[in-house]
Amino acid sequence: VEVAESGGGLVQPGGSLRLSCAASGFTLSVFSTYLLNWYRQTPGKERDVVATFVSPDGTTNYTDSVKGRFTVSRDNVKNTGYLQMYNLKPEDTAVYYCNIRTLRSSYWGQGTQVTVSS
């Protein structure tokens, strides 16, 4: 199983980015039980979860600091997860990681850098 994030970059405060999480060797089925998590990490700090998509019921959860600004979703046809980020703030600067967690396994991507700066 491989998980690959993309879509990071440099954006000004108030801007938007959409991160993608492409899964290979694992099917993001609408019928399967798994969590599609997005974490972020800054130097010297722990990796914290910011958003979760719960399959199969489609429930989403967000940490308080991103509620109303971030949206996590899944496209089962493209086998890809997404994190849409709006109204980005400098404190959102971090390396963002996609994590797919099943009952038995946990798969991580290599991370993508998001920098919010003017």
C-alpha positions as a Markdown table, in Angstrom:
| # | Residue | x | y | z |
|---|---|---|---|---|
| 1 | Val | 0.0 | 0.0 | 0.0 |
| 2 | Glu | 1.3 | 3.4 | -0.9 |
| 3 | Val | -0.2 | 6.8 | 0.1 |
| 4 | Ala | 1.0 | 9.9 | -1.7 |
| 5 | Glu | 0.1 | 13.5 | -0.8 |
| 6 | Ser | 0.2 | 16.4 | -3.2 |
| 7 | Gly | -1.0 | 19.9 | -3.5 |
| 8 | Gly | 1.0 | 21.7 | -0.9 |
| 9 | Gly | 2.8 | 25.0 | -1.5 |
| 10 | Leu | 3.2 | 28.6 | -0.6 |
| 11 | Val | 0.0 | 30.6 | -0.2 |
| 12 | Gln | -0.8 | 34.1 | 1.2 |
| 13 | Pro | -3.0 | 34.4 | 4.3 |
| 14 | Gly | -6.6 | 34.2 | 3.3 |
| 15 | Gly | -5.8 | 31.9 | 0.4 |
| 16 | Ser | -6.9 | 28.4 | -0.4 |
| 17 | Leu | -5.2 | 25.1 | -1.2 |
| 18 | Arg | -6.5 | 21.6 | -1.9 |
| 19 | Leu | -4.4 | 18.7 | -0.7 |
| 20 | Ser | -4.8 | 15.3 | -2.4 |
| 21 | Cys | -4.1 | 11.8 | -1.0 |
| 22 | Ala | -3.8 | 9.2 | -3.6 |
| 23 | Ala | -3.9 | 5.6 | -2.4 |
| 24 | Ser | -2.6 | 2.6 | -4.3 |
| 25 | Gly | -2.9 | -0.9 | -3.2 |
| 26 | Phe | -5.9 | 0.1 | -1.0 |
| 27 | Thr | -9.4 | 0.8 | -2.3 |
| 28 | Leu | -11.2 | 3.8 | -0.7 |
| 29 | Ser | -14.5 | 2.0 | -1.1 |
| 30 | Val | -17.7 | 3.5 | 0.1 |
| 31 | Phe | -18.5 | 0.2 | 1.7 |
| 32 | Ser | -15.3 | -0.4 | 3.7 |
| 33 | Thr | -14.5 | 0.5 | 7.2 |
| 34 | Tyr | -11.5 | 2.9 | 7.6 |
| 35 | Leu | -10.5 | 6.4 | 8.6 |
| 36 | Leu | -9.0 | 8.8 | 6.2 |
| 37 | Asn | -7.1 | 11.2 | 8.5 |
| 38 | Trp | -5.1 | 14.4 | 7.8 |
| 39 | Tyr | -2.4 | 15.3 | 10.2 |
| 40 | Arg | 0.0 | 18.2 | 10.4 |
| 41 | Gln | 3.3 | 18.7 | 12.1 |
| 42 | Thr | 5.6 | 21.6 | 12.7 |
| 43 | Pro | 9.3 | 21.3 | 13.7 |
| 44 | Gly | 9.7 | 20.2 | 17.3 |
| 45 | Lys | 6.1 | 19.4 | 17.8 |
| 46 | Glu | 4.0 | 16.3 | 17.7 |
| 47 | Arg | 2.0 | 15.3 | 14.7 |
| 48 | Asp | -1.7 | 16.3 | 15.3 |
| 49 | Val | -4.8 | 15.2 | 13.5 |
| 50 | Val | -6.7 | 18.0 | 11.9 |
| 51 | Ala | -9.5 | 16.2 | 10.0 |
| 52 | Thr | -11.0 | 12.8 | 9.7 |
| 53 | Phe | -13.3 | 11.1 | 7.2 |
| 54 | Val | -15.1 | 8.1 | 8.6 |
| 55 | Ser | -16.0 | 5.4 | 6.1 |
| 56 | Pro | -18.5 | 4.0 | 5.4 |
| 57 | Asp | -20.9 | 6.4 | 7.1 |
| 58 | Gly | -19.2 | 9.6 | 5.8 |
| 59 | Thr | -18.9 | 11.3 | 9.1 |
| 60 | Thr | -16.3 | 14.0 | 9.3 |
| 61 | Asn | -14.5 | 15.4 | 12.3 |
| 62 | Tyr | -12.2 | 18.5 | 12.6 |
| 63 | Thr | -10.0 | 19.9 | 15.3 |
| 64 | Asp | -11.4 | 23.2 | 16.6 |
| 65 | Ser | -8.8 | 25.4 | 14.9 |
| 66 | Val | -9.8 | 24.4 | 11.4 |
| 67 | Lys | -13.6 | 24.0 | 11.8 |
| 68 | Gly | -15.4 | 26.0 | 9.2 |
| 69 | Arg | -12.3 | 26.4 | 7.1 |
| 70 | Phe | -11.2 | 22.9 | 6.1 |
| 71 | Thr | -13.2 | 20.1 | 4.5 |
| 72 | Val | -12.1 | 16.5 | 4.3 |
| 73 | Ser | -13.6 | 14.3 | 1.5 |
| 74 | Arg | -13.1 | 11.2 | -0.5 |
| 75 | Asp | -13.6 | 10.4 | -4.2 |
| 76 | Asn | -14.0 | 6.6 | -4.4 |
| 77 | Val | -13.9 | 6.7 | -8.2 |
| 78 | Lys | -10.5 | 8.4 | -8.2 |
| 79 | Asn | -9.4 | 6.5 | -5.1 |
| 80 | Thr | -8.3 | 9.8 | -3.6 |
| 81 | Gly | -8.9 | 11.7 | -0.5 |
| 82 | Tyr | -8.8 | 15.5 | -0.2 |
| 83 | Leu | -8.4 | 18.2 | 2.3 |
| 84 | Gln | -9.8 | 21.5 | 1.0 |
| 85 | Met | -8.4 | 24.4 | 3.0 |
| 86 | Tyr | -9.9 | 27.9 | 2.9 |
| 87 | Asn | -9.0 | 31.2 | 4.6 |
| 88 | Leu | -5.5 | 29.9 | 5.5 |
| 89 | Lys | -3.6 | 31.4 | 8.3 |
| 90 | Pro | 0.1 | 31.6 | 9.1 |
| 91 | Glu | -0.5 | 29.1 | 12.0 |
| 92 | Asp | -1.6 | 26.5 | 9.4 |
| 93 | Thr | 1.9 | 26.3 | 8.2 |
| 94 | Ala | 3.1 | 22.7 | 8.6 |
| 95 | Val | 3.8 | 19.5 | 6.8 |
| 96 | Tyr | 0.5 | 17.8 | 6.2 |
| 97 | Tyr | 0.3 | 14.0 | 6.2 |
| 98 | Cys | -2.4 | 11.7 | 5.0 |
| 99 | Asn | -3.1 | 8.6 | 7.0 |
| 100 | Ile | -5.4 | 5.7 | 6.2 |
| 101 | Arg | -6.3 | 3.6 | 9.1 |
| 102 | Thr | -8.1 | 0.2 | 9.1 |
| 103 | Leu | -8.9 | -2.2 | 11.8 |
| 104 | Arg | -5.6 | -3.9 | 11.2 |
| 105 | Ser | -3.2 | -1.4 | 9.6 |
| 106 | Ser | -2.2 | 2.2 | 9.3 |
| 107 | Tyr | -0.7 | 3.7 | 6.2 |
| 108 | Trp | 1.1 | 7.0 | 5.9 |
| 109 | Gly | 2.2 | 9.3 | 3.1 |
| 110 | Gln | 5.5 | 11.2 | 3.0 |
| 111 | Gly | 3.9 | 14.5 | 3.7 |
| 112 | Thr | 3.4 | 17.8 | 1.8 |
| 113 | Gln | 4.6 | 21.2 | 2.9 |
| 114 | Val | 2.0 | 24.0 | 3.3 |
| 115 | Thr | 3.4 | 27.5 | 4.0 |
| 116 | Val | 1.1 | 30.4 | 4.6 |
| 117 | Ser | 3.0 | 33.6 | 4.4 |
| 118 | Ser | 2.8 | 37.1 | 2.8 |
